[in-house]
Amino acid sequence: MEWLHSYDKELQDVFAEARQRIAAFPEPLNTKGLAYLEQFNVFQTNSHKNYICYLLPFWFREGYGLSNRDTSQMAVGNVLIMLYFFLQDDLMDSSSASAQEILPLANLLYIQFLQIYMELFAAEPVFWSSFGRYITEWADSVSRENMADYFLTDQTGIARKASPLKLSSTAALLLSGQGDKAAEAECMLDTVLLTLQLLDDYEDWEEDLTEGSYNTLLAMVRNERGSSGSLPTSAEVREFIFTSGGLQRYMALAQTNQSKLATSSLNVPHLLAFHQALVSSLLQISAAIEEEKLRLKGGGLFYWLSKQQDL
């Protein structure tokens, strides 16, 4: 995973600066902020990994000649704004989340992000106009998620839940004097983010089904069974995945996205490699399911023998 490990040392510095900034918050917000940061620390074994958020500035640096300092500052800003939006998600998604606990910390993180990007783009109206548009896209996407079936009507709307991430690509291209490519980068990121959502939704479908959260896999199951209303049952989802070959149809969307990205003129090979890793993960999941089905069809003895070989 060259797209990740090439930047290990720089990412350690990014998280160190993020910790330093959060540690300066007043008590008890600094303690809560540091604990929250660790939940997403790429170097923690059981943390939530948001690789594209941490790494996108570095991936653009390679092809567009950004300075090391500008790149690292953008990455720190990304970590801070990531925490800000995840706190918003926590507040919207959880009935037990306390606004009194979450909003003060979220706003301190937001101010830190603004300070970093204002140093880079103090007098750059294109950047701030784009920033406002990305926030609007995010707000529209999350507010209509449970009302509009994005998977069937507007798949880009799924990706726009992460629209603020586009700040990195727009910032990188503006700094390199190639702001005219920002729109192409936005489309590219929408495609990558859609595939990332497909993988996340496969992994989270049981939790999302229980909570009633929007999920692309569940939307595909519901559509194929001809019901636009109620959620599918757990049994119906399992039949779709393990019996009817539905996961192969689901996975084909990611492969289509890979073909689409191959036509891009942008010079970000590590972003393409990251997307290929997402597609490969889906392919491996689908292949493992199909292999298990073949074993089951082979009969009880053959299935038992094959399992012994796996031990």
TIBATI-652891 format. One record per residue (C-alpha): x, y, z; residue in three letters. Coordinates in steps of 0.1 Angstrom, whole numbers, plus 5000, padded with zeros to 4 digits. Example, Ala and Ser with C-alpha at 12.3 -4.5 7.8 and 13.67 -1.06 7.14 Angstrom:
2
512349555078ALA513749895071SER
END
This chain:
311
500050005000MET502450264987GLU499550514987TRP499550495025LEU502950395038HIS504850645016SER503550905040TYR503850735074ASP506350985089LYS504451285076GLU501151155089LEU502751115123GLN503651485122ASP500151575111VAL498551395140PHE501051535164ALA500151895154GLU496451815156ALA497051685191ARG498951995200GLN496152225188ARG493452035205ILE495452015238ALA495352395239ALA491552395242PHE490052475276PRO489252185300GLU487451955297PRO487152005259LEU490751935253ASN490551605270THR487451505251LYS488951635219GLY492051435223LEU490151115231ALA487951175200TYR491051225178LEU492450895189GLU489350715176GLN490450815141PHE494250795145ASN495550605116VAL498250455137PHE495950305163GLN495049945156THR491349965163ASN490650315152SER488350425124HIS490450485093LYS489650775070ASN492650745047TYR491350975019ILE490851255044CYS494351235058TYR496151165026LEU494451354998LEU496751665001PRO499851444999PHE498451264968TRP497951594951PHE501451724962ARG503151454941GLU501651564908GLY501151934914TYR504352054931GLY502952174964LEU505352264991SER505752025020ASN504552285045ARG501452375026ASP500652005022THR501051925058SER498952225069GLN496152115046MET496351765060ALA496151905096VAL493152115086GLY491551805070ASN491851615103VAL490251895123LEU487351955099ILE486851575097MET486451565135LEU484051855132TYR481751685107PHE481951355125PHE480751525156LEU477851675136GLN477051315124ASP477151185160ASP474651445171LEU472351385142MET472551005143ASP472450925180SER469550995203SER471850975233SER474351245220ALA474351565240SER474451895220ALA475952065251GLN478851825250GLU479351805213ILE478852155199LEU481452345219PRO484152105209LEU482952095173ALA483152475170ASN486652485185LEU487752235159LEU486152435132TYR487952755142ILE491252575141GLN490552455106PHE489652805095LEU492852955109GLN494952705089ILE493052765056TYR492853145060MET496653155062GLU496752975028LEU493853145011PHE493253475029ALA492353654996ALA491253374973GLU487553424966PRO487453104944VAL488452894973PHE485953034997TRP483153024972SER483952654966SER484052605004PHE480552745007GLY479252524979ARG480752204994TYR479152285028ILE475852335010THR476152004992GLU476851835025TRP473951995042ALA471551905013ASP472751545012SER472551465049VAL469151645053SER467551455025ARG469251125029GLU466250945044ASN463751115020MET465451074986ALA466550734974ASP469950854962TYR471050514950PHE468250504924LEU467850874916THR471151054922ASP474150844931GLN476351154933THR474151264962GLY475550974982ILE479151104977ALA478151454986ARG477851365023LYS481651395021ALA481751704998SER483851915023PRO486751675014LEU486851844980LYS488452134997LEU491751954995SER491751904957SER490552254950THR493152404974ALA495952194958ALA494952294923LEU494652664932LEU498052664949LEU499552514918SER497952764895GLY495652494879GLN492352594894GLY490652524860ASP490952154868LYS488952184901ALA485652074885ALA487351754871GLU488751684905ALA485351724921GLU483851464897CYS486851234904MET486351254941LEU482551204938ASP483350874920THR485950764946VAL483650854975LEU480750664960LEU482850344958THR484050404994LEU480350435004GLN479550104986LEU482249925006LEU481250095039ASP477550015033ASP478349645027TYR480249635060GLU477549825079ASP474349695064TRP473149505095GLU473649805118GLU472050035092ASP469049795089LEU468549795126THR468850175129GLU466950255098GLY469850445083SER470150495045TYR472350225029ASN473150164992THR473149794995LEU469749795013LEU468450034986ALA469549794959MET467849494976VAL464649694981ARG464649804944ASN465249454931GLU462349314952ARG460149584938GLY459349774970SER460050144973SER458750165008GLY459649935037SER463149815044LEU464049465034PRO464249205061THR467549065072SER466648735055ALA466048905022GLU469449085024VAL471248755031ARG469448585002GLU470548874980PHE474148854991ILE474648474995PHE472148314972THR471148524942SER474548674934GLY473449024943GLY476849124956LEU478349074922GLN475749314907ARG476549554936TYR480249524930MET479849594893ALA479049954902LEU482549994917ALA484149844887GLN482350094865THR483650364887ASN487250234882GLN486750244844SER485450604847LYS488550714867LEU490850564842ALA489950834817THR490851124841SER493651364830SER494551444866LEU497951334879ASN497051164912VAL498150804908PRO497950724945HIS494250834946LEU493650584917LEU495550314936ALA493450384967PHE490250344946HIS491650024931GLN492249894967ALA488549964975LEU487449774943VAL489749484952SER488249464986SER484749424971LEU486049174946LEU487648964974GLN484448964994ILE482348864964SER484848594954ALA484948444989ALA481148424989ILE481048254955GLU483748004966GLU481747924997GLU478647864976LYS480647614954LEU481847434985ARG478247394997LEU477147264963LYS479847014964GLY478146814992GLY478646765029GLY481846545027LEU483646775002PHE482647075022TYR483946915054TRP487246815038LEU487747165023SER487247325057LYS489847095072GLN492347215046GLN491647565057ASP492547495094LEU
END
